Amino acid sequence: MIVVDDIHKHFGGFHAVDGASLEIREGTITGLIGPNGAGKTTLFNVIAGVHEPTSGRVMMDGEDITGLPPHALFHKGLLRTFQIAHEFSSMTCRENLMMVPGKQSGETLWNTWFGRKRIADEERALRAKADEVLEFLTVGHLADHKAGQISGGQKKLLELGRTMMVDAKIVFLDEVGAGVNRTLLNTIGDAIIRLNQERGYTFVVIEHDMDFIGRLCDPVICMAEGRVLAQGTLDEIKANEQVIEAYLGTGLKNKDKVGA
């Protein structure tokens, strides 16, 4: 589904991504791991159109999407979430979801005057879909809560819910477990697995929690110093000498500590 071909991203003299190449197969949950500063989030930003690459290209379903802005990729079904949730804090959880789909009738002045029935019908359908999404994510009880007042883990679930309000094909999740307690992290993991198995979502997950990666992800890709270092199952990655060096700067004698 996604082919990243020799991507470079430089910020002045700093090479955040330095020749990364990888492929994401449709229908997989791919883990992207690596030490801090490896270039993982920058690579996400290049793929998702937040940054234009210095060189290289990104293909999606055979189409060159290099440098397309996020809103164009959104309409192609490529979405991403952020390490820090970006909710509309003064709106309810339901309202946060209802505003996701684009080209709503109520967005034009003409329809607010002459298309009120159409707007009302759309809003009823969006409300029903938002409630269905919240129930799917086991947070239906939060529908009328202000999004700014729910917990960090619940905000991560709300971000995942946004991807369910449109026809997402592939979702990039950036440290979905950051600051989330274990119970909610398990709930998030359950939702990702269900979306993958029941609705055909493809996921790419940046995460430092190796238990979470091991539960969800195959394959796992490890980055270091802006490059792809290794790819395989989590066990293969943890046994890879180059990966161990990148994380610990030590030899195989400490390989059981990778991801600790």
PABA-99671 format. One record per residue (C-alpha): residue number from 1; x, y, z. Coordinates in pm, whole numbers, plus 32768, in hexadecimal, padded with zeros to 4 digits. Layout:
{drenza NUM; {X; Y; Z}}
...
END
This chain:
{drenza 1; {8000; 8000; 8000}}
{drenza 2; {8117; 80F3; 805D}}
{drenza 3; {8274; 80F8; 7FC5}}
{drenza 4; {8375; 81E7; 8058}}
{drenza 5; {8499; 8207; 7F6B}}
{drenza 6; {85E3; 829D; 7FE3}}
{drenza 7; {8545; 83B9; 80AA}}
{drenza 8; {8628; 84CC; 812D}}
{drenza 9; {85B3; 85EA; 8209}}
{drenza 10; {86B0; 86F1; 826F}}
{drenza 11; {867F; 8813; 835E}}
{drenza 12; {87AA; 88EB; 830B}}
{drenza 13; {88D7; 880F; 834A}}
{drenza 14; {8813; 8711; 8416}}
{drenza 15; {87AA; 85D7; 835A}}
{drenza 16; {8672; 8567; 8417}}
{drenza 17; {8623; 845E; 8311}}
{drenza 18; {8750; 83E9; 824D}}
{drenza 19; {86F4; 82FA; 8136}}
{drenza 20; {85D3; 8235; 81CF}}
{drenza 21; {8525; 8132; 80F7}}
{drenza 22; {840D; 8048; 8160}}
{drenza 23; {82C9; 7FA8; 80EF}}
{drenza 24; {817E; 7F8B; 81A9}}
{drenza 25; {80A3; 7E69; 813B}}
{drenza 26; {7F2C; 7E95; 812C}}
{drenza 27; {7E71; 7DF9; 8251}}
{drenza 28; {7F99; 7DF4; 8340}}
{drenza 29; {7FDF; 7E9C; 848C}}
{drenza 30; {8149; 7F07; 8464}}
{drenza 31; {8214; 7F78; 858F}}
{drenza 32; {831B; 8089; 8567}}
{drenza 33; {8415; 808F; 8684}}
{drenza 34; {8566; 8129; 86CB}}
{drenza 35; {861D; 81FA; 87CC}}
{drenza 36; {85C2; 8366; 8802}}
{drenza 37; {863E; 843A; 86DF}}
{drenza 38; {8631; 8319; 85E8}}
{drenza 39; {8556; 83E1; 84F6}}
{drenza 40; {8411; 8322; 8529}}
{drenza 41; {8326; 8448; 8559}}
{drenza 42; {83D3; 8513; 8447}}
{drenza 43; {839F; 83F0; 8357}}
{drenza 44; {822F; 83E6; 83BF}}
{drenza 45; {8218; 855B; 837A}}
{drenza 46; {82AF; 8532; 8220}}
{drenza 47; {81C4; 8414; 81C5}}
{drenza 48; {8095; 84CF; 824E}}
{drenza 49; {80EA; 8612; 8196}}
{drenza 50; {8147; 86E4; 82C4}}
{drenza 51; {82AB; 870D; 823D}}
{drenza 52; {8321; 86FE; 80D6}}
{drenza 53; {844C; 8617; 80B0}}
{drenza 54; {859D; 86A2; 804B}}
{drenza 55; {85AF; 8582; 7F53}}
{drenza 56; {8513; 842E; 7F15}}
{drenza 57; {83AA; 83D0; 7ED9}}
{drenza 58; {8278; 8335; 7F7E}}
{drenza 59; {8185; 8258; 7EBC}}
{drenza 60; {8027; 81F0; 7F29}}
{drenza 61; {7F75; 80E1; 7E62}}
{drenza 62; {805F; 8126; 7D41}}
{drenza 63; {8022; 829F; 7D41}}
{drenza 64; {8136; 8398; 7D8E}}
{drenza 65; {80B9; 845E; 7EBC}}
{drenza 66; {8204; 8507; 7F0F}}
{drenza 67; {81CC; 8661; 7F9D}}
{drenza 68; {804F; 8658; 7F8D}}
{drenza 69; {7FBA; 8723; 80AD}}
{drenza 70; {7F0A; 8673; 81CF}}
{drenza 71; {7DAB; 86D5; 815E}}
{drenza 72; {7DE7; 8635; 8007}}
{drenza 73; {7E69; 84F6; 80AB}}
{drenza 74; {7D3F; 84FB; 8199}}
{drenza 75; {7C56; 84DC; 806E}}
{drenza 76; {7D27; 83B9; 7FED}}
{drenza 77; {7CF8; 8300; 8137}}
{drenza 78; {7E4D; 8342; 81D4}}
{drenza 79; {7E2A; 83C8; 8336}}
{drenza 80; {7F0F; 83FA; 845E}}
{drenza 81; {7EEF; 843B; 85D2}}
{drenza 82; {7FE5; 84F5; 86AD}}
{drenza 83; {80A4; 84A6; 87EB}}
{drenza 84; {7FEB; 85C4; 8892}}
{drenza 85; {7E76; 85B0; 8849}}
{drenza 86; {7DE2; 86D3; 8784}}
{drenza 87; {7C7B; 86E4; 87FC}}
{drenza 88; {7B8D; 880C; 87F4}}
{drenza 89; {7B7E; 8830; 896B}}
{drenza 90; {7A41; 8902; 8987}}
{drenza 91; {7976; 8814; 88AE}}
{drenza 92; {78E2; 86C9; 891D}}
{drenza 93; {797B; 857F; 88B4}}
{drenza 94; {7855; 8546; 87CB}}
{drenza 95; {7880; 869D; 872D}}
{drenza 96; {79F5; 865F; 86FC}}
{drenza 97; {799E; 8530; 8629}}
{drenza 98; {787B; 85CF; 856E}}
{drenza 99; {7955; 86E2; 84E1}}
{drenza 100; {7A53; 85F4; 8441}}
{drenza 101; {79B1; 85A1; 82F0}}
{drenza 102; {79F1; 86A9; 81E9}}
{drenza 103; {7907; 8755; 80F2}}
{drenza 104; {77E2; 8764; 81E2}}
{drenza 105; {76B4; 8826; 8161}}
{drenza 106; {76B7; 8912; 8289}}
{drenza 107; {780C; 8996; 8220}}
{drenza 108; {7777; 8A6E; 810B}}
{drenza 109; {76B3; 8BAD; 8145}}
{drenza 110; {75B6; 8B54; 8037}}
{drenza 111; {7552; 8A12; 80E5}}
{drenza 112; {752A; 8ABE; 8236}}
{drenza 113; {7419; 8B8D; 818F}}
{drenza 114; {7378; 8A9C; 809C}}
{drenza 115; {73F1; 893F; 80F9}}
{drenza 116; {7393; 8922; 8266}}
{drenza 117; {72E5; 87D3; 823E}}
{drenza 118; {7418; 8740; 8195}}
{drenza 119; {74F5; 87C7; 82AC}}
{drenza 120; {740F; 8737; 83B7}}
{drenza 121; {740A; 85E1; 830B}}
{drenza 122; {7587; 85DD; 82F2}}
{drenza 123; {75AE; 863F; 845E}}
{drenza 124; {74C5; 8526; 84CE}}
{drenza 125; {7592; 842B; 8405}}
{drenza 126; {76DC; 84B4; 848B}}
{drenza 127; {765A; 84AE; 85EE}}
{drenza 128; {75F2; 8342; 85C9}}
{drenza 129; {7744; 82E5; 8534}}
{drenza 130; {7802; 83A1; 8644}}
{drenza 131; {773D; 82EA; 8751}}
{drenza 132; {7783; 819E; 86A4}}
{drenza 133; {78F8; 81EE; 869D}}
{drenza 134; {78FE; 824E; 880C}}
{drenza 135; {784C; 810B; 8869}}
{drenza 136; {7942; 8043; 8794}}
{drenza 137; {7A5D; 80E3; 885A}}
{drenza 138; {79AA; 809A; 89A6}}
{drenza 139; {798F; 820D; 89FD}}
{drenza 140; {7824; 8248; 89A3}}
{drenza 141; {77EB; 82CF; 8B00}}
{drenza 142; {78CE; 83F5; 8AAA}}
{drenza 143; {7801; 846B; 897E}}
{drenza 144; {7786; 85A8; 8A28}}
{drenza 145; {78C5; 85EF; 8AEF}}
{drenza 146; {79A1; 8711; 8A86}}
{drenza 147; {7ACF; 867E; 89D2}}
{drenza 148; {7BBA; 875A; 8A9C}}
{drenza 149; {7B44; 86BA; 8BDF}}
{drenza 150; {7B83; 854C; 8B8F}}
{drenza 151; {7CC5; 8490; 8BDF}}
{drenza 152; {7DF5; 847C; 8AFD}}
{drenza 153; {7DAC; 8313; 8AA4}}
{drenza 154; {7C44; 8364; 8A52}}
{drenza 155; {7CBE; 847D; 896F}}
{drenza 156; {7D91; 837C; 88B6}}
{drenza 157; {7C58; 82AA; 8885}}
{drenza 158; {7BA3; 83DF; 8807}}
{drenza 159; {7CB8; 841A; 8708}}
{drenza 160; {7C95; 82B2; 8697}}
{drenza 161; {7B1F; 82EF; 867D}}
{drenza 162; {7B5B; 840E; 858C}}
{drenza 163; {7BF7; 831C; 8496}}
{drenza 164; {7AB7; 824D; 84A4}}
{drenza 165; {79DD; 8373; 8436}}
{drenza 166; {7A6C; 8365; 82D4}}
{drenza 167; {7AD8; 8250; 81E9}}
{drenza 168; {7C39; 8228; 8270}}
{drenza 169; {7D1C; 8136; 81B8}}
{drenza 170; {7E5B; 8160; 827F}}
{drenza 171; {7E8D; 8207; 83D1}}
{drenza 172; {7FDB; 8277; 8462}}
{drenza 173; {7FD6; 8275; 85E0}}
{drenza 174; {80EA; 833A; 868D}}
{drenza 175; {8130; 82B7; 87ED}}
{drenza 176; {7FC8; 825F; 8834}}
{drenza 177; {8032; 81D6; 8988}}
{drenza 178; {80E9; 830D; 8A03}}
{drenza 179; {8061; 836E; 8B59}}
{drenza 180; {7F4E; 8268; 8B4A}}
{drenza 181; {7F0C; 8176; 8C69}}
{drenza 182; {7F20; 8002; 8C25}}
{drenza 183; {7DA7; 7FC5; 8C2F}}
{drenza 184; {7D5D; 80D1; 8B2C}}
{drenza 185; {7E87; 8065; 8A5B}}
{drenza 186; {7DF1; 7F08; 8A4A}}
{drenza 187; {7CA6; 7FA3; 89DE}}
{drenza 188; {7D57; 8068; 88CD}}
{drenza 189; {7E0B; 7F2C; 885F}}
{drenza 190; {7CC3; 7E6D; 8850}}
{drenza 191; {7C29; 7F7D; 8778}}
{drenza 192; {7D52; 7F7F; 8687}}
{drenza 193; {7D42; 7E04; 8661}}
{drenza 194; {7BCA; 7E0E; 8622}}
{drenza 195; {7BEA; 7F26; 8523}}
{drenza 196; {7CF9; 7E5F; 8473}}
{drenza 197; {7C43; 7D12; 8475}}
{drenza 198; {7AD8; 7D80; 844E}}
{drenza 199; {7AF7; 7EBB; 8379}}
{drenza 200; {7C3A; 7E82; 82BB}}
{drenza 201; {7CFE; 7FA9; 8344}}
{drenza 202; {7E74; 7FAC; 8309}}
{drenza 203; {7F3B; 8042; 8429}}
{drenza 204; {809C; 80BC; 8461}}
{drenza 205; {80ED; 80EE; 85D1}}
{drenza 206; {820C; 81AC; 8671}}
{drenza 207; {822A; 812E; 87D5}}
{drenza 208; {8331; 80F7; 88E3}}
{drenza 209; {8263; 7FF6; 89A6}}
{drenza 210; {82EA; 7EAC; 8925}}
{drenza 211; {81D1; 7DE2; 89C4}}
{drenza 212; {80D7; 7EB1; 88FF}}
{drenza 213; {81A4; 7E8E; 87C0}}
{drenza 214; {81C8; 7D18; 87F7}}
{drenza 215; {8052; 7CEB; 8828}}
{drenza 216; {7FE8; 7DAF; 86F2}}
{drenza 217; {80FB; 7DCA; 85F2}}
{drenza 218; {8189; 7CEB; 84E2}}
{drenza 219; {826B; 7D54; 8444}}
{drenza 220; {833A; 7E3A; 851E}}
{drenza 221; {8427; 7F38; 847E}}
{drenza 222; {8545; 7FD0; 8545}}
{drenza 223; {85DA; 8123; 84EC}}
{drenza 224; {871A; 81C4; 8568}}
{drenza 225; {87CB; 8303; 84FB}}
{drenza 226; {86C7; 8349; 83F0}}
{drenza 227; {86E4; 81F6; 8344}}
{drenza 228; {862F; 80A9; 834C}}
{drenza 229; {870C; 7FBF; 8411}}
{drenza 230; {864A; 7E79; 8412}}
{drenza 231; {84F6; 7DDF; 83CD}}
{drenza 232; {8453; 7C9D; 8440}}
{drenza 233; {838F; 7C0B; 8561}}
{drenza 234; {83C7; 7CA8; 86B5}}
{drenza 235; {8497; 7B7C; 8723}}
{drenza 236; {8573; 7BA0; 85EE}}
{drenza 237; {859A; 7D14; 862F}}
{drenza 238; {85F5; 7CDF; 879C}}
{drenza 239; {8700; 7BE4; 8736}}
{drenza 240; {879A; 7CC7; 862D}}
{drenza 241; {88F6; 7D3C; 868F}}
{drenza 242; {88D3; 7E89; 85D7}}
{drenza 243; {878D; 7ED2; 868F}}
{drenza 244; {882D; 7E83; 87DC}}
{drenza 245; {894E; 7F6B; 878D}}
{drenza 246; {885B; 8080; 872D}}
{drenza 247; {8797; 8062; 8871}}
{drenza 248; {88A9; 8009; 8968}}
{drenza 249; {89FC; 802F; 88C4}}
{drenza 250; {8A4F; 7ED1; 8940}}
{drenza 251; {8A6D; 7D72; 88B8}}
{drenza 252; {898E; 7C43; 88AE}}
{drenza 253; {89C1; 7BF5; 8A1D}}
{drenza 254; {88BC; 7D02; 8A68}}
{drenza 255; {87C8; 7CB4; 894F}}
{drenza 256; {86B4; 7C57; 8A46}}
{drenza 257; {86AE; 7DC4; 8AB3}}
{drenza 258; {863F; 7E51; 8963}}
{drenza 259; {84F4; 7EFE; 8994}}
{drenza 260; {8509; 7EEA; 8B0F}}
END
